[in-house]
Amino acid sequence: MFIQKTTNLTNQESVDSAKWFHIDADNQVVGRLATQIADILRGKNNPKYTPNIDSGNFVVVTNCEKIRFTGNKLDKKKYYWHTGYVGGIKDRTAREQFKRKPETILEHAVKGMLPKNSLGRKQLKKLKIFVGPEHTHEAQNPETFKPANRYETK
């Protein structure tokens, strides 16, 4: 009988040090950008990707106030939360959320695409989102990552 064994499994010790990527969110669609960010955070762009190991990289996103929705989502999409009191469910449209805290829109979208466990929470901490073109992670020398945008004007 022949037993097939998997070799070369990645463990936490053999993972390379995490890289830093910088993404400019200007004129990017929220969902499309969030999938690319989630892939980088999980490490799916790494040839040594293993689902149960945190082999992902850090992502710095600037200009998050310039992201956009397609269709009527700006007025129709709602963000819900609960205050903890009886009958305390609240909601806010995406347009209202843009005015108050635009960085939470992208963070919420990326969080929904990560695993719902301790590994996903650990990977979400590697996401740094900033309003405006400036960020505080210049010392890490982030590489510029150009996300694919099919709506971009040429």
Residue frames as qw, qx, qy, qz and C-alpha x, y, z in Angstrom:
[[0.000, 0.889, 0.458, 0.000, 0.00, 0.00, 0.00],
 [0.425, 0.294, 0.011, 0.856, 1.31, 3.43, -1.00],
 [0.231, -0.808, -0.427, 0.334, 0.76, 6.31, 1.42],
 [0.372, 0.616, 0.136, 0.682, 1.00, 9.75, -0.05],
 [0.439, -0.636, -0.332, 0.541, 2.39, 12.36, 2.33],
 [0.218, 0.934, 0.103, 0.262, 2.43, 16.08, 1.93],
 [0.686, -0.226, -0.113, 0.682, 5.86, 17.59, 2.39],
 [0.282, 0.199, 0.071, 0.936, 7.14, 21.11, 2.59],
 [0.247, -0.809, -0.522, -0.114, 4.31, 22.37, 4.78],
 [0.165, 0.579, -0.192, 0.775, 4.86, 25.91, 5.92],
 [0.526, -0.593, -0.535, 0.294, 5.08, 26.52, 9.64],
 [0.128, -0.983, -0.128, 0.018, 5.31, 29.81, 11.50],
 [0.558, -0.616, 0.315, 0.459, 9.11, 29.58, 11.85],
 [0.548, 0.064, 0.575, 0.604, 9.71, 29.16, 8.11],
 [0.250, 0.873, 0.409, 0.092, 7.58, 32.17, 7.10],
 [0.467, 0.294, 0.009, 0.834, 9.58, 35.07, 5.69],
 [0.101, -0.407, -0.377, 0.826, 9.33, 38.42, 7.41],
 [0.303, 0.754, 0.578, -0.071, 6.27, 40.38, 6.37],
 [0.319, 0.194, 0.272, 0.887, 6.57, 43.07, 3.70],
 [0.113, 0.603, 0.384, -0.690, 4.79, 46.39, 3.72],
 [0.268, 0.408, 0.627, 0.607, 2.61, 47.53, 0.82],
 [0.094, 0.413, 0.210, -0.881, 1.17, 50.99, 0.18],
 [0.202, 0.487, 0.770, 0.359, -2.12, 51.31, -1.72],
 [0.118, 0.145, 0.025, -0.982, -3.62, 54.57, -2.91],
 [0.249, 0.431, 0.854, -0.151, -7.40, 54.14, -2.77],
 [0.212, 0.478, -0.048, -0.851, -8.15, 57.12, -5.00],
 [0.612, 0.329, -0.293, -0.657, -10.99, 56.25, -7.45],
 [0.171, 0.128, -0.977, -0.029, -11.05, 52.57, -6.43],
 [0.688, -0.316, -0.363, -0.544, -14.26, 50.55, -6.05],
 [0.504, -0.555, 0.488, -0.447, -14.72, 49.41, -2.43],
 [0.941, -0.084, 0.275, -0.180, -15.38, 45.70, -2.94],
 [0.832, 0.492, -0.160, 0.202, -12.75, 45.17, -5.62],
 [0.154, 0.718, -0.496, 0.464, -10.12, 46.93, -3.55],
 [0.643, -0.481, 0.434, -0.409, -11.11, 45.03, -0.41],
 [0.994, 0.079, 0.067, -0.028, -10.61, 41.64, -2.08],
 [0.655, 0.563, -0.318, 0.391, -7.10, 42.56, -3.16],
 [0.165, -0.669, 0.485, -0.538, -6.25, 43.88, 0.31],
 [0.852, -0.302, 0.291, -0.314, -7.64, 40.71, 1.95],
 [0.940, 0.284, -0.125, 0.139, -5.49, 38.55, -0.34],
 [0.370, 0.633, -0.445, 0.514, -2.37, 40.47, 0.66],
 [0.453, -0.568, 0.428, -0.538, -3.25, 40.31, 4.38],
 [0.949, -0.126, 0.207, -0.200, -3.80, 36.55, 4.18],
 [0.329, -0.555, 0.695, 0.318, -0.64, 35.97, 2.14],
 [0.798, 0.380, 0.461, -0.076, -2.35, 34.51, -0.91],
 [0.507, 0.837, -0.206, -0.036, 0.09, 36.34, -3.17],
 [0.242, -0.666, 0.705, -0.030, 2.94, 34.40, -1.51],
 [0.655, 0.251, -0.671, -0.241, 4.03, 31.05, -3.04],
 [0.273, 0.063, -0.879, 0.387, 4.34, 29.61, 0.49],
 [0.506, -0.281, 0.040, -0.815, 0.70, 30.35, 1.34],
 [0.290, -0.170, -0.930, 0.151, -0.80, 28.07, 3.98],
 [0.343, -0.624, -0.401, -0.576, -4.38, 28.78, 5.17],
 [0.687, -0.646, -0.330, 0.040, -3.72, 28.11, 8.86],
 [0.623, -0.264, -0.083, 0.732, -0.52, 30.18, 9.14],
 [0.078, 0.953, 0.134, -0.260, -0.26, 33.96, 9.24],
 [0.642, -0.046, 0.368, 0.671, 2.04, 34.46, 6.28],
 [0.267, 0.858, 0.389, 0.205, 0.47, 37.74, 5.19],
 [0.438, 0.201, -0.036, 0.875, 1.91, 41.20, 4.75],
 [0.063, -0.582, -0.390, 0.711, 1.13, 44.65, 6.10],
 [0.250, 0.580, 0.532, 0.564, -1.03, 47.03, 4.04],
 [0.102, -0.460, -0.231, 0.851, -1.10, 50.82, 4.35],
 [0.229, 0.629, 0.637, 0.382, -4.07, 52.43, 2.57],
 [0.107, -0.344, -0.129, 0.924, -4.22, 56.18, 1.97],
 [0.285, 0.074, -0.301, -0.907, -6.93, 58.41, 0.49],
 [0.036, 0.274, 0.959, -0.070, -9.69, 56.16, 1.81],
 [0.256, 0.565, 0.400, -0.675, -12.14, 59.07, 1.59],
 [0.331, 0.498, -0.399, -0.695, -11.87, 58.90, -2.23],
 [0.156, 0.050, 0.974, 0.157, -13.07, 55.31, -2.65],
 [0.484, 0.113, -0.143, -0.855, -16.37, 54.84, -4.43],
 [0.539, 0.181, 0.787, -0.238, -19.35, 52.56, -4.75],
 [0.064, -0.041, -0.710, -0.700, -20.99, 51.43, -7.97],
 [0.247, -0.511, -0.765, -0.303, -24.70, 51.77, -8.62],
 [0.356, -0.715, -0.127, -0.589, -26.97, 53.13, -5.90],
 [0.729, -0.238, -0.553, 0.327, -25.02, 51.61, -3.01],
 [0.220, 0.232, -0.306, 0.897, -24.06, 54.99, -1.60],
 [0.439, -0.252, 0.109, -0.856, -27.68, 55.62, -0.60],
 [0.844, -0.147, -0.324, -0.401, -29.02, 52.04, -0.33],
 [0.689, 0.071, -0.639, 0.334, -26.23, 50.23, 1.57],
 [0.507, -0.761, 0.052, -0.402, -26.65, 50.33, 5.34],
 [0.414, 0.285, -0.731, 0.462, -24.22, 49.70, 8.17],
 [0.690, -0.574, -0.276, -0.345, -25.81, 48.24, 11.30],
 [0.318, 0.240, -0.722, 0.565, -24.67, 48.07, 14.92],
 [0.580, -0.609, -0.518, -0.153, -26.28, 47.42, 18.28],
 [0.088, -0.738, 0.301, -0.598, -25.94, 49.68, 21.30],
 [0.277, 0.079, -0.862, 0.416, -26.40, 46.89, 23.84],
 [0.349, 0.109, 0.479, -0.798, -29.76, 48.19, 25.02],
 [0.416, 0.403, 0.811, -0.079, -33.14, 46.66, 24.29],
 [0.442, 0.805, 0.397, 0.012, -34.27, 47.74, 20.85],
 [0.224, -0.831, 0.217, 0.462, -30.93, 49.45, 20.32],
 [0.676, 0.187, 0.504, 0.504, -30.20, 48.49, 16.73],
 [0.087, 0.808, -0.059, -0.579, -28.94, 51.47, 14.76],
 [0.720, 0.345, 0.445, 0.406, -28.17, 51.95, 11.10],
 [0.034, -0.764, 0.179, 0.619, -26.39, 54.44, 8.90],
 [0.778, 0.617, 0.116, 0.000, -26.21, 54.73, 5.10],
 [0.785, 0.055, 0.116, 0.606, -22.88, 54.60, 3.31],
 [0.220, 0.728, 0.101, 0.641, -23.16, 58.32, 2.48],
 [0.484, -0.832, 0.042, -0.268, -23.55, 59.18, 6.18],
 [0.885, -0.344, 0.110, 0.294, -20.69, 56.84, 7.08],
 [0.630, 0.441, 0.077, 0.634, -18.45, 58.62, 4.55],
 [0.059, -0.833, 0.022, -0.549, -19.06, 61.92, 6.31],
 [0.672, -0.707, 0.138, -0.172, -18.37, 60.55, 9.79],
 [0.514, -0.546, 0.640, 0.167, -15.60, 57.95, 9.43],
 [0.710, 0.540, -0.297, -0.340, -14.66, 56.99, 5.86],
 [0.145, 0.495, -0.855, 0.052, -11.94, 54.57, 6.99],
 [0.521, -0.050, 0.754, -0.397, -14.49, 52.24, 8.62],
 [0.783, 0.436, 0.000, -0.444, -16.13, 51.51, 5.25],
 [0.583, 0.536, -0.609, -0.042, -13.01, 49.88, 3.84],
 [0.105, -0.358, 0.846, -0.382, -12.14, 48.22, 7.15],
 [0.691, 0.098, 0.483, -0.529, -15.62, 46.69, 7.35],
 [0.797, 0.478, -0.208, -0.305, -15.37, 45.37, 3.78],
 [0.395, 0.513, -0.750, 0.132, -11.95, 43.78, 4.37],
 [0.344, -0.262, 0.753, -0.495, -12.99, 42.31, 7.73],
 [0.818, 0.194, 0.254, -0.479, -15.86, 40.47, 6.05],
 [0.780, 0.506, -0.351, -0.111, -13.40, 38.80, 3.66],
 [0.133, 0.516, -0.788, 0.307, -11.03, 37.49, 6.33],
 [0.518, -0.186, -0.834, 0.034, -11.51, 34.29, 8.38],
 [0.503, -0.655, -0.047, -0.563, -13.87, 34.60, 11.33],
 [0.876, -0.340, -0.264, 0.216, -11.41, 33.36, 13.98],
 [0.498, -0.769, 0.099, 0.388, -8.33, 34.47, 15.92],
 [0.588, -0.013, 0.441, 0.678, -6.19, 34.27, 12.77],
 [0.208, 0.710, 0.456, 0.495, -8.49, 36.70, 10.95],
 [0.314, -0.938, -0.140, 0.045, -8.36, 39.14, 13.88],
 [0.621, -0.488, 0.278, 0.547, -4.57, 38.93, 13.85],
 [0.483, 0.266, 0.501, 0.667, -4.46, 39.59, 10.10],
 [0.036, 0.878, 0.394, 0.269, -6.84, 42.56, 10.38],
 [0.450, -0.820, 0.006, 0.355, -4.39, 44.27, 12.74],
 [0.562, -0.152, 0.416, 0.699, -1.93, 44.42, 9.83],
 [0.243, 0.667, 0.496, 0.501, -4.25, 46.78, 7.95],
 [0.240, -0.475, -0.208, 0.821, -3.52, 50.50, 8.44],
 [0.234, 0.690, 0.556, 0.401, -6.04, 52.91, 6.87],
 [0.250, -0.390, -0.145, 0.874, -5.53, 56.68, 6.65],
 [0.295, 0.869, 0.394, -0.050, -7.67, 59.58, 5.49],
 [0.096, 0.944, -0.234, -0.212, -5.66, 61.77, 3.14],
 [0.761, 0.549, -0.332, 0.097, -2.40, 61.13, 1.29],
 [0.049, 0.643, -0.651, 0.401, -0.12, 61.09, 4.39],
 [0.901, -0.308, -0.288, -0.097, 0.60, 58.07, 6.60],
 [0.393, -0.808, 0.406, -0.163, 2.86, 57.37, 9.58],
 [0.911, -0.153, 0.365, 0.114, 4.64, 54.26, 8.25],
 [0.480, 0.826, -0.296, -0.026, 7.35, 55.83, 6.07],
 [0.277, -0.662, 0.693, -0.063, 10.05, 54.14, 8.17],
 [0.765, 0.004, 0.641, -0.065, 8.90, 50.69, 6.98],
 [0.058, 0.417, -0.611, -0.670, 9.54, 51.66, 3.32],
 [0.666, 0.321, 0.617, -0.270, 6.28, 50.24, 1.93],
 [0.242, 0.016, 0.723, 0.647, 6.27, 49.06, -1.68],
 [0.446, 0.282, -0.005, -0.849, 3.68, 50.70, -3.90],
 [0.309, 0.214, 0.923, 0.080, 0.97, 48.23, -4.88],
 [0.317, 0.170, -0.276, -0.891, -1.16, 49.20, -7.87],
 [0.495, 0.239, 0.782, -0.294, -4.55, 47.49, -7.57],
 [0.127, 0.222, 0.753, 0.607, -6.32, 46.53, -10.76],
 [0.254, 0.508, 0.405, -0.716, -9.14, 48.94, -11.56],
 [0.358, 0.332, 0.743, 0.458, -11.24, 48.25, -14.60],
 [0.088, 0.889, 0.449, -0.017, -13.11, 51.54, -14.20],
 [0.384, -0.602, 0.120, 0.690, -9.99, 53.66, -14.34],
 [0.505, 0.849, 0.075, -0.137, -9.83, 56.23, -17.13],
 [0.814, -0.018, 0.240, 0.529, -6.84, 55.88, -19.42]]
